[in-house]
């Protein structure tokens, strides 16, 4: 066997490894897409006047160290000084027979806020005004989508919370 054919065969082997790697990646992404699509079959399309929001979280090594905050509100043109909030709530519902969770947002109620006197000539700005109360935190789970149903015109956003890896103890006393 000549030296040229050895080089050619070695090059062909590298080429085949690349083709195999690319094919494997395409196959894995197709399987994951099909799996995500299968999961979505459990969630019905939104009713008239509602919007379905879907979030597929990336896999984490230790998902117990993460939480997802659901943030629901509307963007409103207001002053910058006062604090505002909407009444309303997020309700968790388990889909019968599957155990999947969906979140339903009620119609946002009236907006309320502080009444700090503001210069009437001060410019108004667009602000996301959210539901009042404590942050709505849910379990982090990359295996299932986070599905939220909300009325049209209501915005749904999220924030990821992470725990520090180091645990700390209390002092006695």
C-alpha positions in Angstrom: 0.0 0.0 0.0 1.5 3.3 -1.0 1.8 6.3 1.4 -0.7 8.2 -0.7 -3.5 5.6 -0.1 -2.7 5.6 3.7 -3.2 9.4 3.8 -6.3 9.1 1.7 -7.8 6.4 4.0 -7.0 8.4 7.1 -8.6 11.5 5.6 -11.7 9.4 4.6 -12.0 8.1 8.2 -12.0 11.7 9.6 -14.6 12.6 7.0 -16.8 9.6 8.0 -16.5 10.5 11.7 -17.7 14.0 10.9 -20.6 12.7 8.8 -21.5 10.3 11.6 -21.3 13.1 14.3 -23.5 15.4 12.2 -26.0 12.6 11.5 -26.1 11.8 15.2 -26.7 15.4 16.2 -29.5 15.8 13.6 -31.1 12.6 14.8 -30.9 13.6 18.5 -32.4 17.1 17.8 -35.2 15.4 15.7 -36.0 13.1 18.6 -36.0 15.9 21.1 -38.3 18.0 18.8 -40.7 15.1 18.5 -40.6 14.6 22.3 -41.4 18.3 22.8 -44.2 18.1 20.2 -45.6 15.0 22.0 -45.7 16.9 25.3 -47.5 19.8 23.6 -50.4 17.5 22.6 -51.4 17.4 26.3 -52.0 21.2 26.3 -55.2 22.2 24.4 -55.1 25.2 22.1 -56.1 28.5 23.8 -59.8 29.4 24.0 -61.1 32.4 22.2 -59.6 35.6 23.7 -56.7 33.7 25.3 -53.1 33.2 24.3 -50.9 30.2 25.1 -47.3 30.9 26.1 -44.8 28.0 26.0 -41.3 28.0 27.6 -39.0 25.0 27.1 -36.2 25.3 29.7 -32.6 24.2 29.0 -31.3 21.1 31.0 -29.3 21.9 34.1 -27.0 19.6 36.1 -28.9 20.2 39.4 -32.4 21.5 38.5 -33.3 21.5 42.2 -31.1 24.6 42.6 -33.3 26.6 40.1 -36.8 28.1 40.2 -38.7 29.9 37.5 -40.6 33.1 38.3 -43.7 33.8 36.2 -44.2 37.5 35.6 -47.6 38.6 34.4 -48.6 42.2 33.5 -49.2 44.8 30.9 -47.1 47.6 29.5 -48.7 51.0 30.4 -47.7 54.6 29.8 -47.2 56.1 33.3 -45.1 58.3 35.5 -41.7 57.0 36.8 -42.3 57.9 40.4 -45.3 55.9 41.6 -45.4 52.1 42.2 -48.3 50.3 40.4 -49.7 46.8 40.3 -52.6 44.9 38.9 -55.0 42.6 40.8 -55.4 39.1 39.4 -53.9 35.7 39.9 -52.1 32.8 38.4 -53.8 29.4 39.0 -52.0 26.1 38.7 -54.0 23.3 37.1 -53.0 19.6 36.7 -54.2 18.1 33.4 -56.2 15.1 34.2 -54.7 11.7 33.3 -51.3 13.1 32.4 -50.1 14.9 35.5 -48.8 17.8 33.4 -49.2 21.3 34.9 -50.5 24.4 33.2 -50.9 27.9 34.5 -54.0 30.0 34.0 -53.9 33.8 34.4 -57.2 35.4 35.3 -58.2 38.7 33.7 -56.1 41.4 35.2 -58.2 43.5 37.6 -58.0 47.2 38.2 -54.6 48.8 38.4 -53.7 50.4 41.8 -50.7 52.2 43.0 -49.1 54.8 45.3 -50.1 58.5 45.0 -46.9 60.4 45.1 -47.3 63.9 43.6 -45.6 64.1 40.3 -44.7 67.1 38.2 -47.5 67.3 35.7 -44.9 68.2 33.0 -42.8 65.1 33.7 -42.7 62.8 30.7 -44.6 59.5 31.0 -42.8 56.2 30.2 -43.8 52.7 29.2 -43.6 50.4 32.2 -44.4 46.8 32.7 -47.0 46.8 35.5 -47.2 43.3 37.0 -49.6 41.4 39.4 -49.3 42.5 43.0 -48.0 40.3 45.7 -45.2 37.9 46.1 -43.2 36.5 43.2 -44.9 33.4 41.6 -42.1 30.8 41.7 -42.5 27.3 40.2 -40.2 24.3 40.0 -37.6 24.2 37.3 -38.2 21.2 35.1 -36.5 20.9 31.7 -38.3 17.7 30.8 -41.7 19.4 30.4 -42.7 22.8 28.9 -43.9 25.6 31.1 -47.3 26.4 29.6 -49.3 29.6 30.6 -52.7 30.6 29.3 -53.4 34.3 29.6 -56.0 36.8 28.2 -55.0 38.6 25.0 -53.2 41.8 25.8 -51.6 40.4 28.9 -47.8 39.9 28.8 -46.1 36.8 30.3 -42.4 36.9 31.1 -40.1 34.9 33.2 -37.0 35.1 35.3 -34.7 32.2 36.4 -33.7 32.1 40.1 -30.6 30.2 41.2 -29.5 29.0 44.6 -25.9 29.4 45.6 -24.1 26.1 45.7 -22.7 26.8 49.2 -25.1 26.1 52.1 -24.7 28.3 55.2 -25.6 27.5 58.8 -27.3 29.6 61.4 -25.5 30.8 64.5 -26.8 29.5 67.8 -28.1 32.1 70.1 
